[in-house]
């Protein structure tokens, strides 16, 4: 995958969106932003904001809140154009979720839980047509179709025009 690539163009930093409850949300978001700035200044080109390692002893910063906060902090620091934001989240399931994440600065979204659910549904027999690969392709096609519909209703012709626009 993207994070397995060793070329310089794919230097990345994974930023965990989970925090201990005693830290508090405001401080957790500030820490996520500080780590993002440090990563970009150290030459990382891809920042992966991830809620994947959820556990009982930590609370998640919502991916949309973290994405918007990091996007704006990088803009204030004058380094937003130096990195891409990849959001790895369980919260993205439908085109609206993707649109809001992109609208608040995400370059790409990886909806890991949606793919895990589809995989489970195939294994359990709830989805019987096609294989896992085709089911994933169909899901992505549906998300893309929904994104096209959302952006075209706003008169936007490219996703780049929508990224960070906060419509």
Residue pairs with C-beta under 8 A, 6 or more apart in sequence:
2 10
2 12
2 46
2 86
3 10
3 12
3 14
3 46
3 48
9 45
10 45
10 46
11 43
11 44
11 45
11 46
12 44
12 45
12 46
12 47
12 48
12 86
13 35
13 36
13 39
13 42
13 44
13 46
13 47
13 48
14 48
14 50
15 32
15 35
15 36
15 39
15 47
15 48
15 49
15 50
15 70
16 50
16 53
17 32
17 49
17 50
17 51
17 60
17 61
17 62
17 63
17 66
17 89
18 51
18 53
18 54
18 55
18 58
18 59
18 60
18 61
19 25
19 27
19 28
19 31
19 58
19 59
19 61
20 57
20 58
20 59
21 58
21 59
23 31
25 59
25 61
28 59
28 61
29 61
29 65
29 66
29 69
32 49
32 61
32 66
32 69
32 70
33 69
33 70
33 73
36 47
36 49
36 70
36 73
36 74
36 83
37 73
37 74
37 77
37 79
39 47
39 83
40 47
40 74
40 77
40 79
40 82
40 83
41 79
44 83
45 82
45 83
45 84
46 83
46 84
46 86
47 70
47 83
47 84
47 85
47 86
48 86
48 87
48 88
49 63
49 66
49 67
49 70
49 85
49 86
49 87
49 88
49 89
50 87
50 88
50 89
51 60
51 61
51 63
51 88
51 89
51 90
51 91
52 88
52 90
52 112
54 60
54 90
62 91
63 87
63 89
63 91
63 92
63 101
64 91
64 100
64 101
64 104
66 87
67 85
67 87
67 101
67 104
67 105
67 106
68 104
68 105
68 166
70 85
70 105
71 80
71 85
71 104
71 105
71 164
72 105
74 80
74 82
74 83
80 105
84 107
84 108
85 105
85 106
85 107
85 108
86 106
86 107
86 108
86 109
86 110
87 101
87 106
87 108
87 109
87 110
88 110
88 112
89 101
89 109
89 110
89 111
89 112
89 113
90 111
90 112
90 113
91 97
92 98
92 101
92 109
92 111
92 114
93 111
93 113
93 114
94 143
94 146
95 142
95 143
95 145
95 146
95 147
95 149
95 150
96 146
96 150
97 109
97 111
98 109
98 111
98 143
98 146
98 147
99 146
99 147
99 150
99 151
99 162
101 109
102 109
102 147
102 159
102 162
102 163
103 162
103 163
103 164
103 165
103 166
103 167
104 164
104 166
105 163
105 164
106 163
107 163
114 139
115 136
115 139
118 127
118 132
118 135
118 136
118 139
119 132
121 127
122 131
122 132
122 135
127 135
130 138
147 159
151 157
151 158
151 159
151 161
151 162
154 162
154 167
156 162
156 165
